[in-house]
Amino acid sequence: MNEPLFGIENLDGYIVIGIVLFFSLLETFAGYLTATKRTFGDWIQEAGGFLVLSFIIKPFIVFIAFFLGKSLIPNVQNAVANLNLFLILLVYLLIDDVLQYWYHRFGHEYQFLWTLHRPHHQAEEMGFFVSYRNAGLYYLLMPNIWWVGIVIFLGGLKAVAIGLIAKQIIIIGSHSTVRWDESLYKYKSLNPLTFVLERIFITPAFHYAHHGKSMIDGISDPNGNYGNMFSIWDQLFGTAKFTRQFPTEIGLVNDPKDNWTASYFYPLIKSDKPESEIARGFQKEKTVKAEPTICEFKESEKYLYCRCGRSKNQPFCDGSHHGTKFKPLFCEAKRTGKAKLCNCKLTKSPPFCDNSHKEF
């Protein structure tokens, strides 16, 4: 099982590079490269991130996994080498993807991991290289890369090679500006097929929603749609949002535009912008207060109510919830007039004040 795939050394690596080149050509012919507003720093983060991940971080992790395996549990090396290839592939992909789901989700719910994952969401345009835009430490801690090393140590090299190829097609495809699923939504006759497809695999529309700047558009959900290859985990754990639409704005609210060196090398290098989450000494402060805010709304006006208690624009969301387990509440005014919105975050009928602040 640890023989090269189809007898060719590093064939999986060549195929992954081929997938990247394929999508780069598609995006080039679609006019993406001439229309892009990416800066030099963006290209360094994305293309450089791909190269470092592929040729330094992944080989390093696999080497460490082998070293630890041979030192601690040498008797299980190649233990699954003679098992059915399809079975190993299925187990590898399912465990890999559920690990990635939770790691990705934790990257949005815990502040330190969020600072490492945050560069991924600073991209203001989609594109295949966005797949590789994270801080370097984010990848070193990524459990499913360590899982790759474990499975190879156990004798599942071919399963890993095939699995990585399949994953890259899905992951790069879901980030690419070539939105291959868009045409499927135009034909009602394809609805049954599309329904099954998007309930199993990550589609561009599903993942674009995760990269949308704000829930205010009714399409985006930056704190949901965490899936990597399969959408089943989002459905199982209640974080799925299917709209079959694409947000018009990608990126972060109030992005301070950190230098690429701080974004990639954090926490070794910190931002020189005091308002940045990765600046030295930066802390998110509680902004809750024991009194409501009276707001004037027009009928059907949409707004995001802050539930994390850290927004500097209370009672409305300003994106400060990133790195917490909170997400804003999408609201739409039912009538024109004034409304009393809660600022203490203790109300039992958000976003409206129910006088819970009197117990604050």
C-alpha positions in Angstrom: 0.0 0.0 0.0 2.9 2.3 0.5 4.0 1.9 -3.2 3.7 5.0 -5.3 0.3 5.7 -6.8 0.2 3.8 -10.2 3.9 3.2 -9.8 4.8 6.9 -10.3 6.7 8.7 -7.5 4.9 11.8 -6.2 2.1 11.4 -8.8 -0.5 12.9 -6.4 1.6 16.0 -6.0 1.9 16.4 -9.8 -1.9 16.0 -10.1 -2.5 18.6 -7.4 -0.2 21.1 -9.1 -2.1 20.2 -12.3 -5.4 21.0 -10.7 -4.0 24.4 -9.6 -2.8 25.1 -13.1 -6.1 24.0 -14.6 -8.1 26.4 -12.5 -5.5 29.2 -13.1 -6.0 28.8 -16.8 -9.8 28.8 -16.4 -9.7 32.0 -14.4 -7.2 33.5 -16.8 -9.5 32.8 -19.8 -12.5 34.1 -17.8 -10.7 37.5 -17.5 -10.1 37.1 -13.8 -6.4 37.9 -13.7 -6.8 41.1 -15.8 -9.7 42.3 -13.6 -8.2 41.4 -10.2 -7.5 44.1 -7.7 -5.1 41.9 -5.7 -2.0 43.6 -4.3 1.5 42.3 -4.3 1.0 41.3 -0.6 -2.1 39.3 -1.6 -0.2 37.3 -4.2 2.6 36.7 -1.7 0.2 35.4 0.9 -1.7 33.2 -1.5 0.8 31.8 -3.9 3.6 31.8 -1.3 1.2 30.1 1.2 0.6 27.3 -1.4 4.3 26.7 -1.9 5.2 26.7 1.8 2.3 24.4 2.7 3.0 22.0 -0.2 6.8 21.8 0.0 7.7 22.6 3.6 4.8 22.3 6.1 3.1 19.1 4.9 6.4 17.1 4.3 7.6 18.3 7.8 4.4 17.1 9.5 4.5 13.8 7.7 8.2 13.3 8.7 7.4 14.1 12.4 4.4 11.7 12.3 6.6 9.0 11.0 9.3 9.7 13.5 6.9 9.6 16.4 5.2 6.5 15.0 8.4 4.6 14.7 9.6 5.7 18.1 6.3 5.1 20.0 4.3 2.5 18.1 6.5 0.8 15.6 4.4 -2.4 15.7 1.5 -0.7 13.9 3.4 0.6 10.9 1.7 -0.6 7.7 -1.1 -2.1 9.8 -3.8 -1.3 7.2 -1.6 -1.9 4.2 -3.5 -5.0 3.1 -7.0 -3.7 3.7 -9.4 -2.8 0.9 -8.3 0.5 -0.7 -11.8 1.9 -1.0 -12.5 1.2 2.7 -9.3 3.0 3.7 -10.1 5.9 1.4 -13.6 6.3 2.8 -12.4 6.2 6.4 -9.5 8.6 5.6 -11.8 11.1 3.9 -14.5 11.1 6.5 -12.2 11.5 9.5 -10.1 14.0 7.6 -13.1 16.1 6.8 -14.8 16.1 10.2 -11.4 17.1 11.8 -11.2 19.9 9.3 -14.8 21.0 10.0 -14.2 21.4 13.7 -10.8 22.9 13.3 -12.2 25.4 10.9 -15.2 26.1 13.2 -12.9 26.6 16.2 -10.9 29.0 14.0 -14.0 31.2 14.1 -15.0 30.6 17.7 -11.7 31.0 19.6 -9.7 34.2 19.4 -6.2 32.7 19.0 -7.2 30.4 16.2 -9.2 33.2 14.6 -6.1 35.4 14.5 -4.4 32.6 12.5 -7.4 31.9 10.2 -8.3 35.6 9.8 -6.0 36.2 6.7 -8.2 33.7 4.8 -11.1 36.1 5.2 -9.2 39.2 4.5 -9.2 38.3 0.8 -11.6 40.7 -0.9 -11.9 38.5 -4.0 -12.3 34.8 -4.4 -9.9 32.8 -6.4 -8.3 29.3 -6.3 -5.2 30.5 -4.4 -7.4 31.9 -1.6 -7.6 28.2 -0.5 -4.0 28.5 0.8 -4.3 31.9 2.6 -3.8 31.4 6.3 -1.1 32.1 8.8 1.7 29.5 8.7 1.0 28.4 12.3 -2.6 27.6 11.4 -1.4 24.9 9.1 1.2 23.5 11.5 -1.6 23.0 14.1 -4.1 21.6 11.5 -5.2 18.2 12.7 -6.1 16.7 9.4 -2.6 17.3 8.1 -1.3 15.3 11.0 -4.0 12.7 10.1 -2.4 12.5 6.7 0.9 11.5 8.3 -0.8 9.0 10.6 -2.6 7.2 7.7 0.5 7.1 5.6 2.4 5.6 8.6 -0.3 3.0 8.9 0.1 2.0 5.3 -2.6 4.1 3.6 -0.4 6.0 1.1 -2.5 5.3 -1.9 -5.7 6.2 -0.1 -4.2 9.5 1.0 -2.9 10.3 -2.5 -6.3 9.6 -4.1 -8.1 11.5 -1.3 -5.9 14.6 -1.6 -6.6 14.8 -5.3 -10.3 14.5 -4.8 -10.2 17.1 -2.0 -8.2 19.6 -4.0 -10.7 19.5 -6.8 -13.5 20.3 -4.4 -11.6 22.9 -2.3 -10.0 24.8 -5.2 -13.3 24.6 -7.1 -15.3 26.1 -4.3 -12.9 29.0 -4.0 -12.4 29.6 -7.7 -14.0 32.5 -9.6 -15.2 29.9 -12.1 -18.5 29.3 -10.3 -19.3 25.9 -11.9 -22.5 25.3 -10.0 -24.1 28.6 -11.1 -25.4 27.2 -14.3 -27.0 24.2 -12.5 -29.4 26.5 -10.6 -30.9 27.9 -13.8 -32.6 24.7 -14.9 -35.5 23.3 -12.8 -34.9 19.9 -14.4 -31.6 19.7 -12.7 -33.0 20.6 -9.2 -33.0 16.9 -8.0 -29.4 16.4 -9.0 -28.3 19.7 -7.6 -30.1 19.1 -4.3 -28.3 15.8 -3.8 -25.0 17.3 -5.0 -25.0 20.3 -2.6 -26.2 18.1 0.3 -23.0 16.0 0.0 -20.2 18.2 -1.5 -19.2 21.8 -1.0 -20.3 23.9 -3.9 -19.0 27.4 -4.8 -22.3 29.0 -3.7 -22.2 27.2 -0.4 -18.6 28.3 0.4 -18.9 31.8 -1.1 -21.5 32.4 1.5 -18.9 31.7 4.2 -16.6 34.3 2.7 -19.3 37.0 2.4 -18.5 40.2 4.3 -21.8 40.4 6.3 -25.0 38.6 7.0 -26.8 41.8 6.2 -27.2 40.7 2.5 -29.3 37.7 3.5 -26.8 35.4 1.5 -23.6 35.5 3.5 -22.9 33.6 6.7 -19.2 34.1 7.7 -19.9 32.1 10.9 -21.4 29.1 9.2 -20.8 26.8 6.1 -17.5 25.5 7.6 -17.3 22.4 5.5 -14.1 21.5 3.6 -15.1 18.8 1.2 -18.5 17.5 2.5 -21.4 19.7 3.5 -22.8 16.9 5.7 -21.1 18.2 8.8 -22.7 21.6 8.5 -26.1 20.0 8.2 -25.4 17.6 11.0 -24.2 20.3 13.4 -26.6 23.1 12.4 -24.3 25.5 10.6 -25.5 25.0 7.0 -27.0 27.8 4.9 -28.1 27.0 1.3 -29.1 30.0 -0.8 -27.7 29.2 -4.3 -26.7 32.8 -4.5 -23.4 34.6 -4.3 -22.5 37.5 -2.1 -21.4 40.7 -3.8 -19.0 41.7 -1.1 -16.2 39.4 0.1 -13.8 40.1 3.1 -14.0 41.5 6.6 -15.9 44.4 8.0 -13.5 47.1 9.2 -10.4 45.3 7.8 -7.3 47.3 8.9 -5.3 45.9 5.9 -2.4 44.4 7.8 0.9 43.9 6.1 1.2 40.3 4.7 4.2 39.6 6.9 2.0 40.1 10.1 -0.8 38.1 8.6 1.3 35.1 7.7 3.9 35.1 10.5 1.6 36.0 13.4 2.3 35.7 16.4 6.0 36.1 15.6 5.3 39.3 13.8 2.5 41.6 14.9 0.6 44.3 13.1 1.8 47.9 13.4 -1.9 49.1 13.2 -3.3 49.6 16.8 -6.8 48.8 15.6 -5.9 45.4 14.3 -6.7 42.2 16.1 -3.1 41.1 15.6 -1.5 44.2 17.0 0.5 44.0 20.2 -1.7 44.4 23.2 -5.0 44.4 21.3 -8.0 43.3 23.3 -11.7 43.2 22.6 -13.5 45.0 25.3 -17.0 44.4 26.5 -19.3 47.3 25.4 -22.5 46.2 27.0 -24.4 48.7 29.2 -27.4 48.6 31.4 -29.7 50.7 29.3 -31.3 50.2 25.9 -30.9 52.3 22.8 -34.0 53.8 21.1 -33.6 53.4 17.3 -35.6 54.8 14.4 -36.4 52.3 11.6 -38.1 52.3 8.3 -40.4 49.3 7.4 -38.4 46.4 5.9 -35.1 48.0 6.9 -32.5 45.3 7.6 -29.8 45.4 10.3 -27.6 43.1 12.3 -28.0 43.1 16.1 -24.9 42.6 18.1 -25.0 39.5 20.4 -21.3 39.2 21.4 -21.3 42.4 23.5 -18.1 43.7 22.0 -19.3 45.9 19.1 -18.1 49.5 19.2 -21.4 50.4 17.4 -23.9 49.1 19.9 -26.5 47.8 19.6 -25.4 47.0 16.0 -22.8 44.5 14.8 -19.4 45.8 13.7 -17.7 42.4 13.1 -16.2 42.1 16.6 -17.9 38.7 17.2 -15.2 37.0 15.1 -13.2 34.8 17.4 -16.2 34.1 19.7 -19.0 31.7 19.7 -21.5 34.4 19.0 -22.9 35.6 15.7 -25.1 38.6 15.0 -28.9 38.4 14.7 -30.3 39.3 11.3 -33.3 41.6 11.8 -35.8 43.3 9.5 -38.1 46.1 10.8 -41.8 45.1 10.5 -43.0 48.7 10.6 -41.7 52.3 10.5 -41.1 53.8 13.9 -39.0 53.6 17.0 -37.8 50.4 18.7 -36.0 49.9 22.0 -33.0 47.6 21.4 -31.2 45.7 24.2 -27.6 46.7 25.1 -27.1 44.4 28.1 -27.5 41.2 26.0 -29.6 39.6 28.7 -32.9 40.1 27.0 -35.0 37.0 26.4 -36.5 38.5 23.2 -33.6 39.8 21.2 -33.1 42.3 19.7 -35.7 44.1 21.9 -35.2 45.3 25.4 -37.3 43.4 28.0 -35.9 45.4 31.0 -33.5 42.6 31.9 -30.9 45.3 32.2 -32.5 46.3 35.5 -31.0 43.1 36.9 -27.6 43.8 35.3 
